[in-house]
Amino acid sequence: MSEIRHIKLELLRPGPAHNQLLSPLTPYIALCGSDGPVTVRMPFEHHQLLNRLERLRYDTNGVPIAASQRETEVRELGAAIGHVMGQVPALLSELSDPRGNGGKLVHLQLSLSAFELGMVPFEAAIAPDGFPGSGSPLFLQSRTPIVVTREVRRGRPLPINWNRMPRILFAFASPNGLPQVPAQEHLKAIRRAIDPWVKLKDSPEERVRDVKQMLTVLPNASIGRIQEECSTAQYTHVHILAHGALFNESGNRRYGIMLCSDTDPMKGDVVDGERLAIVLTARGSSDNIRNRPNVVTLATCDSGNIESVLIPGGSIAHELHAAGIPWIFASQFPLWMRASSIATEVLYSGLLKGDDPRWVLFDLRQRLRIDSAGTHDWASIVCYATVPWNFGQQVDAFRDKRIRSKLDVKFDRIDELVGANADGRKAAEARSPADRDAELESLCESIRTDFKAWYEEPIMATSARRKAECLGMRAASEKRIGIAYFLIAKEKKEKIVDAKVTHLKQEKSKEAYKSARDFYRSSLETDPLNIDNIWFITQYLSMLAILADPPEVWNSLAKDYGQWWNTARQIANWKLRKAAGDDRAYVRATLAELALLGVAYAGPNFEPGQAKQDIRNCCEEMLSLLSPDAFPILSTRRQFRRYLEYWQREQWNKLAKTALSALGDRSLNT
């Protein structure tokens, strides 16, 4: 993702947040950037703004409002708001910063404490003279992409852990004979969004278990059922689809969400933001907050609407944010059902694949403007957001994890297709070879396309280490593809299938190994000073040895690459001095593999007995550090099993068996 510049605009006034009406006489202090404060005034009397907002509700007391009148109101209201923003010289200065060139997104964060300012639809602002895209909607123009979010002012930063495994709660309700909400469309949109991370199986029924681990659907949702879910499971995303509804509090009208009653699903229960915030941050038996979702999406009319400023408590979205939920997407006007379905699709497809939510919000406005013609749904979307200082790093880490997880799903399917795991062997035998081969080809092509797209992302140009890691992962993926084709070639050879077909699969396996070798080399050359690269060096040496054919090539390895091997061992021993826990186990695994590769790279000084002892010592220490089912142990077993099953050589077979025996793998005799 490209760099995002952050601009904060604070609008302040003295006094409590509530019980203040809008007036052109009220001065507000605007703070932006490093400039001093300036005074701005809103050009609305309170009742005037209420009247203008009423004309954006599509109908008044059941009487439709003409499209021309609505369009004129959006335009005039947006121009007035843009004029207010134009009163802040620092804002124009920040938006005109030359760093904004090149299509970089600008994040304008509005910090608002006064409830009456929360009523102003800043999202509809028309860019004033001097601003990017002058005369057009400020947050739709693409000359300088700008996204706007709101934030409740608070005394201390709101903590956020963006890099969590997604788990979604989808709750919907339509009681009291109200029109049915588009639950099926929303469910399909979320289901499509999570599909790349659902294990690939031969039938949809086999995928249901994985879907349920990521997505919980709560029909006829009530406040009690939502509380029960949130107190027993840690949801990262909560999506609520329901109708908005007015209710009275202390004689003042406010908007809530119409959920089902806990006692009768056919009856309604209007839930305000305070009650909803309590259940979404439900406490467990230890009286500690078990979970605070990162994102709440409210597909509900008026969920961002502050109807009354006379009493404490803002809109539903405002109150959820004030309660500590970092990101809330809501609607400050009535939202068409089609628009809510589009929003669900754009939000969840972008968020779950790891896109920065600020880019997702920008894309959402553009999409609504294109696909929801004749409405102002693009201006209706309001987002309350917290962006800590390291948010970009958290988003990048989450995106990387999502890309890797998506690739793991495809590799799991490949392993199943070729019978590389116990669960897939029977299925592989029952599957049509032609269908299996076609699906394998498709998966391999898809994996290579994903890696190419990942490597070409702009962020890769900013970090040699990130590029090197991506290249190393691509090398590892080619290695797994090579193993898959090796297994198919072996199967066809054993079944005495057409020799040409067998040879073709063998060649594809060999080509994949060559690609792995080259990508490992590229990884090392991209970040040569990174001493953490010993794993890449080891795997590069491994691929060279595997591909060393005919014998004279094998015999030249020690001469050509012996220094590489010695360097890798020296760096590993240096790292071992300060490593602990999992890190120490991984270094020991690398040293064990380097000891095995000594048969190729140590030359005449190679001592089989010493190599065998070194391997045993490394593997036994790994078992003393970690449990037998710890991932470093399992991955090391898998790697040494490859030397025996896929990369067989007389020179290292006994050493590989020694490693597996020391790691507690009793499936092979030493």
C-alpha positions in Angstrom: 0.0 0.0 0.0 1.2 3.6 -0.6 2.1 6.0 2.1 -0.8 7.7 3.9 -0.3 11.2 5.2 -2.1 12.2 8.4 -3.7 15.6 9.1 -5.6 16.3 12.3 -8.2 19.1 12.5 -9.6 19.7 16.0 -12.6 21.9 16.6 -13.1 23.0 20.2 -15.3 25.2 22.3 -15.7 25.6 26.1 -18.3 23.9 28.1 -19.8 20.4 28.1 -20.2 18.4 25.0 -24.0 18.5 25.1 -26.6 21.3 25.6 -25.2 23.7 23.1 -27.1 24.7 19.9 -25.4 25.6 16.6 -25.2 29.3 16.0 -23.2 31.6 13.7 -22.4 33.6 16.9 -20.6 30.6 18.5 -16.8 30.7 18.0 -14.9 27.4 17.7 -11.2 27.1 18.0 -9.6 25.2 15.1 -6.2 23.5 15.5 -4.4 22.0 12.6 -0.8 21.1 12.0 1.9 23.2 13.7 0.1 26.5 13.1 -1.6 28.5 15.8 -5.3 28.3 16.6 -7.8 30.1 14.5 -11.5 31.0 15.1 -14.2 29.5 12.8 -17.9 29.9 12.9 -20.6 27.6 11.6 -23.0 29.3 9.1 -26.1 27.6 10.5 -28.7 28.3 13.1 -29.5 25.0 14.8 -33.1 24.8 13.5 -31.9 25.7 10.0 -29.5 22.8 9.9 -32.2 20.5 11.2 -34.5 21.6 8.4 -31.8 21.1 5.8 -30.9 17.6 7.2 -34.6 16.7 7.1 -34.6 17.3 3.3 -31.8 14.7 3.0 -34.0 11.9 4.4 -35.7 11.2 1.0 -39.2 11.7 2.4 -40.9 13.8 5.1 -43.8 12.3 6.9 -44.3 9.9 4.1 -44.1 12.5 1.4 -41.1 11.9 -1.0 -38.7 14.7 -1.5 -37.9 15.5 -5.1 -34.5 14.3 -6.3 -33.7 17.8 -7.6 -34.3 19.3 -4.2 -32.2 16.7 -2.5 -29.3 17.2 -5.0 -29.5 20.9 -4.5 -29.4 20.6 -0.7 -26.4 18.2 -0.8 -24.6 20.7 -3.0 -25.4 23.8 -1.0 -24.8 22.2 2.4 -21.5 20.8 1.1 -20.4 24.2 -0.2 -21.2 25.8 3.2 -19.2 23.1 5.0 -16.3 23.5 2.6 -16.3 27.2 3.2 -15.9 26.5 7.0 -12.9 24.3 6.2 -11.5 27.0 4.0 -11.3 29.3 7.1 -8.4 27.1 8.4 -5.2 28.2 6.6 -3.2 25.4 8.0 -5.6 22.8 6.5 -5.0 24.3 3.0 -1.3 24.4 3.7 -1.2 20.7 4.7 -3.3 19.6 1.7 -1.0 21.5 -0.6 2.1 19.9 0.8 4.3 18.7 -2.1 4.6 15.3 -0.3 0.9 14.8 -1.3 1.9 14.3 -5.0 1.8 10.9 -6.6 -1.6 9.7 -5.6 -0.8 9.3 -1.9 -3.8 9.2 0.3 -4.4 12.0 2.8 -6.2 11.1 6.0 -8.1 14.0 7.5 -9.0 13.2 11.1 -11.7 15.4 12.6 -11.5 15.6 16.4 -14.9 16.7 17.7 -16.1 17.0 21.2 -19.2 19.2 20.8 -22.3 17.1 19.9 -23.7 19.9 17.7 -20.7 19.6 15.5 -21.3 15.9 15.2 -24.6 16.8 13.5 -22.8 18.6 10.7 -22.3 16.3 7.6 -18.6 17.1 7.0 -18.4 14.1 4.7 -20.5 16.1 2.1 -18.0 19.0 2.0 -17.4 20.7 -1.4 -13.8 21.7 -1.9 -13.4 25.5 -1.7 -11.1 27.5 -3.9 -7.5 26.5 -3.4 -8.3 23.0 -2.1 -7.7 20.0 -4.3 -10.6 19.4 -6.7 -12.0 22.8 -6.1 -15.8 22.9 -6.7 -16.3 19.1 -6.4 -16.9 16.9 -3.4 -13.7 17.0 -1.4 -13.8 13.4 -0.4 -14.6 12.0 -3.8 -12.1 13.8 -6.0 -9.0 11.8 -6.9 -6.5 14.6 -7.7 -5.4 14.4 -4.1 -7.3 11.4 -2.6 -8.6 12.5 0.9 -10.4 10.3 3.4 -12.1 11.8 6.4 -12.8 10.1 9.8 -14.0 11.4 13.1 -12.6 10.8 16.5 -13.9 11.4 20.0 -11.4 13.4 22.0 -10.0 11.4 24.9 -7.4 11.9 27.6 -5.2 9.0 26.6 -4.6 7.0 23.4 -7.0 4.2 22.7 -5.1 0.9 22.5 -5.6 -1.2 19.4 -4.3 -4.5 18.2 -5.1 -4.7 14.5 -3.0 -7.8 13.8 -5.5 -10.4 15.1 -7.0 -13.4 13.4 -10.4 -12.2 12.0 -13.5 -13.6 13.6 -16.8 -12.0 12.5 -20.2 -11.8 14.2 -23.0 -11.0 11.8 -26.2 -10.1 13.7 -29.4 -9.1 12.0 -33.0 -8.4 13.0 -36.3 -7.3 11.5 -39.1 -7.5 14.1 -42.5 -5.9 14.4 -43.5 -6.6 10.9 -40.9 -4.2 9.5 -39.6 -4.7 6.0 -37.2 -7.6 5.8 -33.5 -6.6 5.9 -31.3 -7.9 3.1 -29.6 -10.5 5.3 -28.9 -12.9 2.5 -27.1 -10.4 0.4 -25.0 -9.3 3.4 -24.2 -12.9 4.3 -23.2 -13.6 0.7 -20.9 -10.6 0.7 -19.2 -11.6 3.9 -19.0 -15.2 2.8 -17.2 -14.1 -0.5 -14.9 -11.9 1.6 -13.7 -14.8 3.8 -13.6 -17.4 1.0 -9.9 -17.1 0.2 -9.1 -18.3 3.7 -11.5 -21.2 3.8 -9.8 -24.6 3.2 -10.4 -25.9 -0.3 -12.4 -29.1 -0.3 -14.3 -31.2 -2.9 -17.7 -30.2 -1.6 -19.2 -27.1 0.0 -20.3 -29.1 3.0 -16.7 -30.0 3.9 -15.9 -26.3 4.1 -18.6 -25.4 6.6 -16.5 -26.1 9.7 -13.8 -23.6 8.6 -16.5 -21.1 7.7 -18.0 -21.4 11.2 -14.6 -20.8 12.8 -14.5 -17.4 11.1 -18.1 -16.4 10.9 -21.0 -16.6 13.3 -24.5 -15.7 12.1 -27.0 -14.5 14.6 -30.6 -14.2 13.1 -33.4 -12.5 15.1 -30.6 -10.8 17.1 -31.5 -9.5 20.5 -29.3 -7.5 22.9 -29.1 -10.5 25.2 -28.0 -12.9 22.4 -25.3 -10.4 21.2 -24.0 -10.1 24.8 -23.9 -13.9 25.1 -21.8 -14.2 21.9 -19.5 -11.4 22.8 -18.8 -12.7 26.3 -17.9 -16.2 25.1 -16.0 -15.5 21.9 -13.4 -12.9 20.9 -14.8 -11.2 17.7 -12.6 -8.8 15.8 -15.5 -7.6 13.5 -19.1 -7.2 14.4 -21.6 -6.5 11.6 -25.1 -5.4 12.6 -28.0 -5.2 10.0 -31.2 -3.8 11.3 -33.6 -0.9 11.0 -33.0 2.4 12.7 -35.7 3.6 15.1 -36.5 6.7 17.1 -37.0 6.6 20.8 -37.6 9.2 23.5 -35.2 9.8 26.4 -36.0 12.5 28.9 -38.4 14.0 26.4 -35.8 14.2 23.6 -35.7 12.2 20.4 -32.8 9.9 19.7 -32.0 7.2 17.2 -31.4 3.5 18.2 -31.3 0.1 16.5 -34.4 -2.0 16.3 -33.4 -5.5 17.5 -35.6 -8.3 18.6 -36.9 -8.6 22.1 -35.1 -11.2 24.3 -38.5 -12.5 25.3 -40.3 -12.5 22.0 -38.4 -12.4 18.6 -41.4 -11.0 16.9 -41.4 -7.9 19.2 -38.9 -5.1 18.8 -36.4 -3.6 21.3 -34.9 -0.2 20.4 -31.3 -0.3 21.6 -29.3 2.8 22.1 -25.6 3.3 21.7 -24.8 2.9 25.4 -26.5 -0.5 25.8 -24.9 -1.7 22.6 -21.5 -0.6 23.7 -21.9 -2.5 27.0 -22.7 -5.8 25.3 -20.0 -5.4 22.6 -17.4 -5.1 25.3 -18.9 -7.8 27.5 -17.0 -9.0 30.5 -16.1 -12.6 31.2 -16.2 -14.5 34.5 -12.9 -13.0 35.6 -14.5 -9.5 35.4 -12.0 -8.4 32.8 -13.0 -7.3 29.3 -12.5 -10.4 27.2 -12.8 -8.7 23.9 -13.1 -5.4 22.2 -13.8 -5.7 18.5 -11.5 -3.7 16.2 -14.3 -2.9 13.8 -18.1 -2.5 14.1 -20.1 -2.0 10.9 -23.6 -0.7 11.4 -25.8 -1.3 8.4 -28.5 0.7 10.0 -30.2 4.0 9.0 -29.3 7.0 11.2 -26.7 5.0 13.3 -24.4 8.1 12.9 -27.2 10.6 13.4 -27.2 12.8 16.5 -30.8 13.8 16.7 -30.7 15.7 20.0 -27.8 17.6 21.6 -29.7 18.6 24.8 -28.7 15.6 26.8 -25.5 13.5 27.2 -25.0 10.8 24.6 -24.4 11.2 20.9 -25.1 8.9 18.0 -24.8 5.2 18.2 -21.5 5.3 16.4 -20.3 8.1 18.7 -21.1 6.2 21.8 -19.5 3.0 20.6 -16.3 4.9 19.8 -16.4 6.7 23.2 -16.7 3.2 24.8 -13.3 2.2 23.3 -14.2 0.5 20.0 -11.5 1.7 17.6 -13.3 1.7 14.2 -17.0 2.2 13.6 -18.6 2.5 10.1 -22.2 3.9 10.3 -24.7 6.0 8.4 -25.7 9.5 9.3 -28.8 9.5 7.0 -31.2 6.8 5.9 -29.3 4.2 3.9 -30.7 2.4 0.9 -30.7 -1.4 1.2 -28.7 -1.7 -2.0 -26.1 0.7 -0.6 -25.8 -1.3 2.6 -25.1 -4.4 0.6 -22.4 -2.6 -1.5 -20.9 -1.2 1.7 -20.7 -4.7 3.3 -19.0 -6.1 0.2 -16.4 -3.3 -0.1 -15.7 -3.1 3.6 -15.2 -6.8 4.3 -13.5 -7.7 1.1 -10.9 -4.9 1.8 -10.6 -5.2 5.5 -10.2 -9.0 5.5 -7.5 -9.1 2.9 -5.5 -6.6 4.9 -6.0 -3.3 3.1 -5.6 -0.2 5.2 -9.2 0.8 6.4 -8.6 4.4 5.3 -8.1 3.3 1.7 -11.1 1.0 2.1 -13.3 3.9 3.3 -12.1 6.1 0.3 -12.9 3.3 -2.1 -16.3 2.8 -0.5 -17.3 6.4 -1.1 -16.3 6.2 -4.7 -18.1 2.9 -5.2 -21.3 4.2 -3.7 -21.1 7.3 -5.9 -20.8 5.1 -9.0 -23.2 2.2 -8.1 -25.8 4.0 -6.0 -26.8 6.7 -8.4 -29.6 9.0 -7.6 -28.7 8.9 -3.9 -26.3 10.7 -1.6 -25.3 7.4 0.2 -21.7 8.3 -0.5 -22.1 11.3 1.9 -24.1 9.3 4.4 -21.2 7.0 5.4 -19.5 8.3 8.6 -16.5 6.6 10.2 -15.2 7.0 13.8 -11.6 5.9 13.9 -8.6 5.7 16.1 -5.2 5.7 14.4 -2.3 5.2 16.8 1.3 6.1 15.9 2.2 2.6 14.7 -1.1 1.9 12.9 0.5 1.6 9.5 3.0 -1.0 10.8 0.1 -3.0 12.3 -1.8 -2.9 9.1 1.3 -4.0 7.1 1.9 -6.9 9.5 -1.8 -7.9 9.3 -1.7 -7.7 5.5 1.4 -9.9 5.3 -0.2 -12.4 7.6 -3.4 -12.5 5.4 -1.4 -13.1 2.3 0.5 -15.9 3.9 -2.6 -17.5 5.2 -4.3 -17.3 1.8 -1.2 -19.1 0.3 -1.3 -21.7 3.0 -4.9 -22.6 2.1 -3.7 -23.2 -1.5 -0.7 -25.3 -0.4 -2.9 -27.3 1.9 -5.1 -28.2 -1.1 -2.0 -29.0 -3.2 -0.8 -31.4 -0.4 -4.2 -33.0 -0.4 -4.3 -33.4 -4.2 -0.9 -35.1 -4.4 -1.4 -37.2 -1.2 1.4 -35.4 0.7 -0.6 -35.5 4.0 -2.3 -38.4 5.7 -5.8 -36.8 5.4 -5.4 -36.4 1.7 -4.1 -39.8 0.6 -7.4 -41.6 0.3 -9.0 -38.6 -1.4 -6.1 -38.4 -3.8 -6.5 -42.0 -4.8 -10.2 -41.6 -5.4 -9.8 -38.4 -7.5 -9.6 -38.4 -11.3 -5.9 -37.9 -12.3 -6.9 -35.5 -15.1 -9.0 -33.4 -12.7 -6.3 -33.5 -10.1 -3.6 -32.4 -12.5 -5.8 -29.6 -13.9 -6.5 -28.2 -10.4 -2.9 -28.5 -9.4 -1.8 -26.5 -12.5 -4.4 -23.8 -11.6 -3.3 -23.6 -8.0 0.3 -23.3 -8.9 -0.4 -20.5 -11.4 -2.6 -18.8 -8.8 0.2 -18.9 -6.1 2.8 -17.5 -8.5 0.4 -14.7 -9.5 -0.2 -13.9 -5.8 3.5 -13.7 -5.1 4.1 -11.5 -8.1 1.4 -9.1 -7.1 2.7 -9.0 -3.5 6.3 -8.4 -4.6 5.1 -5.5 -6.9 3.2 -3.7 -4.1 4.6 -0.1 -3.6 5.5 -0.8 0.0 8.1 -3.4 -1.1 10.2 -0.6 -2.6 10.6 1.0 0.9 12.3 -2.0 2.6 15.0 -4.3 1.3 14.3 -6.6 4.2 10.7 -6.9 3.3 11.6 -7.6 -0.3 14.1 -10.2 0.7 11.6 -11.9 3.0 9.0 -12.0 0.1 11.6 -13.5 -2.3 12.5 -16.1 0.4 8.9 -17.1 0.8 8.5 -17.3 -3.0 11.5 -19.6 -3.1 9.9 -21.8 -0.4 6.7 -21.9 -2.4 8.5 -23.1 -5.5 10.2 -25.8 -3.4 6.7 -27.0 -2.3 5.5 -26.9 -5.9 8.5 -29.0 -7.0 7.7 -31.6 -4.3 4.1 -31.8 -5.6 5.2 -32.5 -9.1 7.7 -35.0 -7.9 5.0 -36.9 -6.1 2.8 -37.0 -9.2 5.7 -38.1 -11.4 6.5 -40.8 -8.9 2.9 -42.0 -8.8 2.7 -42.1 -12.6 6.0 -44.0 -12.8 4.9 -46.6 -10.3 1.6 -47.1 -12.1 3.5 -47.4 -15.4 1.7 -44.5 -17.0 2.9 -42.9 -20.3 6.6 -42.2 -19.9 6.3 -38.9 -21.7 3.7 -37.7 -19.0 6.0 -38.9 -16.2 9.0 -37.1 -17.8 6.9 -33.9 -18.1 6.1 -33.9 -14.4 9.7 -34.6 -13.5 10.8 -31.6 -15.6 8.2 -29.4 -13.9 9.5 -30.5 -10.6 13.0 -29.7 -11.6 12.1 -26.3 -13.0 10.3 -25.4 -9.7 13.4 -26.4 -7.8 15.5 -24.2 -10.1 13.2 -21.3 -9.5 13.4 -21.9 -5.7 17.2 -21.8 -6.0 17.2 -18.6 -7.9 14.7 -16.9 -5.6 16.8 -17.8 -2.6 19.8 -16.3 -4.3 17.9 -13.1 -5.1 16.7 -12.9 -1.5 20.3 -13.0 -0.3 21.5 -10.4 -2.8 18.5 -8.1 -2.0 19.5 -7.8 1.7 23.1 -9.1 2.0 23.9 -7.5 5.3 21.1 -9.1 7.3 22.6 -11.8 9.4 19.1 -13.3 9.9 19.5 -14.6 6.4 21.2 -17.9 7.5 17.9 -19.8 6.8 17.9 -18.4 3.2 21.6 -19.3 2.8 20.9 -22.8 4.1 18.0 -23.3 1.7 20.0 -22.0 -1.2 22.8 -24.5 -0.5 20.1 -27.2 -0.1 18.6 -26.5 -3.5 22.1 -26.5 -5.1 22.8 -29.9 -3.7 19.4 -31.3 -4.7 19.9 -30.1 -8.3 23.6 -31.3 -8.4 23.5 -33.7 -11.3 25.6 -35.2 -13.0 28.1 -36.4 -10.4 30.8 -33.9 -11.5 28.5 -31.1 -10.5 28.1 -32.6 -7.0 31.8 -33.0 -6.7 32.4 -29.3 -7.5 30.0 -28.0 -4.7 32.7 -28.0 -2.0 35.0 -26.0 -4.2 32.5 -23.5 -5.4 30.3 -23.0 -2.3 32.3 -24.3 0.6 32.8 -20.8 1.9 29.1 -20.2 1.8 28.6 -23.2 4.0 31.3 -22.2 6.5 29.9 -18.7 6.6 26.3 -19.9 7.4 27.6 -22.2 10.2 29.6 -19.3 11.7 26.7 -16.9 11.7 24.4 -19.6 13.1 26.9 -20.2 16.0 27.0 -16.5 16.7 23.3 -16.3 16.9 23.1 -19.3 19.1 25.0 -17.5 21.9 22.1 -15.1 22.5 19.1 -17.0 21.3 16.5 -18.5 23.6 13.2 -20.3 23.3 11.8 -20.7 19.8 14.6 -18.6 18.3 17.2 -21.0 19.8 15.3 -24.0 18.5 15.3 -22.6 14.9 19.0 -21.9 15.0 19.6 -25.4 16.2 17.4 -26.7 13.3 19.6 -24.7 10.9 22.8 -26.0 12.3 21.5 -29.6 12.1 20.6 -29.1 8.4 24.0 -27.5 7.7 25.7 -30.5 9.3 23.8 -32.8 6.9 24.7 -30.6 4.0 28.4 -31.0 5.0 28.4 -34.2 2.9 28.4 -31.8 -0.1 30.2 -28.7 1.1 32.8 -29.8 3.7 35.0 -31.5 1.0 37.7 -34.0 2.1 37.4 -32.7 5.7 33.9 -34.1 6.2 33.6 -36.5 9.1 30.4 -38.5 9.0 30.6 -39.5 12.7 31.0 -35.9 13.8 28.2 -34.7 11.6 25.9 -37.4 13.0 26.8 -36.3 16.5 26.2 -32.7 15.8 22.8 -33.4 14.3 21.8 -35.5 17.3 22.9 -32.8 19.7 21.0 -30.1 17.9 17.8 -32.1 17.6 17.9 -33.3 21.2 18.4 -29.8 22.5 15.4 -28.7 20.4 13.2 -31.3 22.2 14.6 -30.2 25.6 13.5 -26.6 24.8 10.0 -27.3 23.3 7.2 -29.8 23.4 7.2 -32.5 20.7 4.2 -30.9 19.0 5.7 -27.4 18.9 5.8 -25.9 15.4 9.6 -25.6 15.2 9.9 -29.3 16.0 7.2 -30.3 13.4 8.7 -28.1 10.7 12.2 -29.5 11.3 10.9 -33.1 11.1 9.1 -32.2 7.8 12.3 -30.7 6.4 14.5 -33.8 7.2 11.8 -36.1 6.0 12.0 -34.4 2.6 15.7 -35.4 2.4 14.6 -39.0 2.8 11.4 -39.1 0.7 11.8 -36.5 -2.0 15.5 -35.6 -2.3 17.0 -39.0 -1.7 20.8 -39.3 -1.9 22.9 -42.1 -0.5 25.3 -39.5 0.9 22.8 -38.0 3.4 20.1 -40.7 4.0 21.6 -41.9 7.3 22.1 -38.4 8.6 18.5 -37.5 7.8 17.3 -40.6 9.7 19.5 -39.6 12.7 17.8 -36.2 12.8 14.3 -37.7 12.6 15.1 -40.2 15.3 16.5 -37.5 17.6 13.4 -35.5 17.0 11.2 -38.3 18.3 10.0 -39.4 14.8 9.7 -43.2 15.2 8.1 -43.8 11.7 11.5 -44.5 10.2 14.3 -46.8 11.4 17.7 -45.3 12.0 
